[in-house]
Amino acid sequence: MLLSEQDQFLSYNGEVLVFQLSKPKHAEEADDDTMNLCVRRMVFNRDTKLFVQKSSGVFNTGASHSEIEIICCSCTTDSRTGIILPCILMKKKKRNSVKYFLLLLHSSNQFEPSFYFKLDYELKEDIRLFAGPSLLWRHANKLFYISSNTCVVQSAPVHLSSVVWTGEIVGEGTVVLGIRAAGLPWTGDPAGFSVSDRAIWGSEFFGYAIQSQKFLTATCFMPHAYSRVVSSVYICRSERWRKQLQILLVAITHKNQLIWFQNGVPKGVCELPYEKPCSVKPALTSSRDLLFAVSFASGNSCVVQRRDSFQVASKWQKVKCVLVDDFIGSGSEQLLLLFKDDSNTDVLSTFKITDLGEVNYASGINYKQDVPAAEGLQENGLLTVRALETRLQAGWTSVRELQQHLGLQKRVILESCRALIDLVEERTHILPNSREVKCRRWARSLLNSAKPLEGLVSLWDDVENPPGSLSKETSSASEAPEHFTEELWQRVVGDSLVVGVKLTEPFHLSLSDVSLSLVMDQDFSSISPVIKCQSKIIKLNKAFSALAVCSSQIEPPPKKIKLDLHSKNDRKEKFPERSSRIQLDGAKTVTAVTSLSPLLAFHRVCCVVLLHARKQNHQNDSLQQSKKITVLCGKILLSLEDISNGRYSIKMLRDNSYCTGSMEDILAVLTVSVRFSFQIVSCDSTLTPVSSWLLGEMECTPFKECQDNVFCHKAGNVHGTIFNWALKNPFEGVLTIFCRNLTVLFQCLHSLTRVLPPSCSVKLLRSGNKGVLTEQLALALEKEMLTLKNSLFLKETKAGNSLTWGNESGKKMNNAPLASLLDTEEGVQQFRKKLQKEREESVQSMNQTMNGALYQKTALKIAEAQLSSDMIVWRLA
């Protein structure tokens, strides 16, 4: 298909869309003048280094060649679905009017008419397409616009001489930046102004928000003096910081300059090589460099590099069009330059793809003779750069870890010196509390590797082992006490008291059945000192994903639910690394929640916090027997006066656009909340309304400590609810709600369903990751099998009334060779007696008896193992 002057080019998802007007085949034979709008999707083939046609589509305009015309095309957001689609503006001339209609192009190459309108004049000045789809233009120094929602032409209450940019700005919606005439400042003598003052005050730069119909402060974009020279603007980034609009933009001027503005202040100026610049497009390359492609009215083009110096990096002549997209599929953007070539009329015959770095493809070059050298060096260069960046990041991480380790070593050595001084001076050494000790892993490695000293006092408290000499405790690594508590804290949430203990799990130790007990330290003869509470364990990773598993029993419990504790590798697979301020490296927090009002009856109460857990070592891929341990974490003091003063209350306040809650406050809210996860899937529209619903109707703000989670400040029952919205793709996401009760949950879901499209499906998810739950199920089934095996092969002996293995008698047999026994008659008789004894032992083992206590204990173990397996299967269902 031959190219014409009206052909339009548009980049979309790495493809090049070519829009052309052509006659249908049957019309050419019948001399019909009806024209069709054709689209060709062209993709770059990295093997042949050429653009090839992927697919095509046709739309019947019903008009002749002299009546129909393509005005412009752009990629805009469809407000119905939130999907970005190609949009084409067409003009159809009538006798007394001009008809304009807008078409949307879908992935199936089907054209959908969006809206149309008629005017008694032609659109010629500042025509812009934006989200909706919507159309904006300038006529007779007035601003007009129309959208697919209203389909009615509307005018804005503003007079302007030009439009320099149209697009979306955070918190303002669609904004138009333009230049309008301005009168001179009031003065008694207008003739007293100089020529320069008249030139500056003759026009002004302004911003106008279409939805809210308000004017924006122009100084946040650029100083007033630049309004006379700016011809086009591109806003690179817009955000709000402390209720102030932060803007980064580039502007081209009539003085052939490209100027970089940051928050209204010029930061760089570049002199352009050609005259009459008309547009600018940004491109973010694989080397994280920001390029600006500037097009000129003469058909020339140049690229300005931002990183090192704001200067022209390259320039070209006879350029038909400049497009920006990821044309080669490398994950970064490149520039596509389409050159004018009168000798070749084929589509995309003369082009160049470049990012001014490793990527450089051009038409007319025979790559077949130089494929290994060109492509191989290019791919090797990309791999080398990525490897170097990875090594640099790993190096910085190692340096930070070494600095932390050096500081910890210094603290351990200082504490050891204090203990030695106290030992020499025959003084009692005061052990540091949990807040002073931040890393016991390093201390254990230092103490285990050091030479034992007689009578040296341990730096950390041991509850599970009796007090003794350090040499005795460090004589065997397997017998050394394990220390994994870091910090003890408490919070009051409503009518609940939350106590938390921060853990650091050593890499060689596996903990299970972790829970807390609260025991009153006072002597009350009339009541039990053990406080009824509910334990949870919360695991915080770098992206702050909270995983809480409840165990609602009276502490200390006779039976607990197996908690979700995994190895470091499992955590990495479950929670991919994302940018966040939390760097906890596997830190876990065990919390206990209990009713507050019964404790306040004592006015002032002191509680001892005990940590219960099972140590379970995995060596040589075999399951070892677990050992129950109890660790003293410390004491907490609670008084009515402290609670009245709000000493332990959570503080979730708004600080500009963030919620200022500490990590302990967040954990306390998560502990008293119930967690629900919902999978939201939309077939024909994106899920952008969910984010708008959270930030708008629910009045949520992200936490400063973990910005992936938002706190609801809306008045009413929903206040205090925590949401986590994770998008897998634009059409699927998981919404996790941490709420106080089911009433709050139903209110949130009712409010959410009103903003979701009707085609959305909402499904309640079971808690837990499928891969991790599968591994848990395998371990639980293995434990269940071992429990059944041990219960079947145990028997009660007559002598000691103890349990022995049923095949133990076989181990006591003489290992003499069978041939030597059968040589003599006495040997044959001996063999017969032993064989008869084996038969009797076998029959006796099949009919073994068991007393009631032993049977009850065995049945309880089997029931616990089966309950653990059944719970995991239920969570996987």
Beta strands, then each sheet from edge to edge (+ up, - down):
strand 1: 8-12
strand 2: 15-22
strand 3: 34-45
strand 4: 50-64
strand 5: 68-77
strand 6: 84-93
strand 7: 98-105
strand 8: 111-119
strand 9: 125-130
strand 10: 134-139
strand 11: 142-147
strand 12: 154-159
strand 13: 162-169
strand 14: 173-181
strand 15: 203-209
strand 16: 214-216
strand 17: 230-241
strand 18: 244-253
strand 19: 257-262
strand 20: 265-271
strand 21: 277-284
strand 22: 290-296
strand 23: 301-305
strand 24: 311-316
strand 25: 319-325
strand 26: 334-339
strand 27: 351-354
strand 28: 360-362
strand 29: 485-493
strand 30: 496-503
strand 31: 510-520
strand 32: 530-531
strand 33: 534-539
strand 34: 547-551
strand 35: 588-595
strand 36: 604-616
strand 37: 618-619
strand 38: 622-623
strand 39: 627-639
strand 40: 654-655
strand 41: 658-659
strand 42: 674-681
strand 43: 700-702
strand 44: 709-712
strand 45: 722-729
strand 46: 732-739
strand 47: 761-765
strand 48: 794-796
strand 49: 803-805
sheet 1: 1+ 2- 3+ 4-
sheet 2: 5+ 6- 7+ 8-
sheet 3: 9+ 10- 11+ 12-
sheet 4: 13+ 14- 15+ 16-
sheet 5: 17+ 18- 19+ 20-
sheet 6: 21+ 22- 23+ 24-
sheet 7: 25+ 26- 27+ 28-
sheet 8: 29+ 30- 35+ 33- 34+
sheet 9: 32+ 31- 36+ 39-
sheet 10: 37+ 38-
sheet 11: 40+ 41-
sheet 12: 43+ 44- 45+ 46- 42+ 47-
sheet 13: 48+ 49-
end
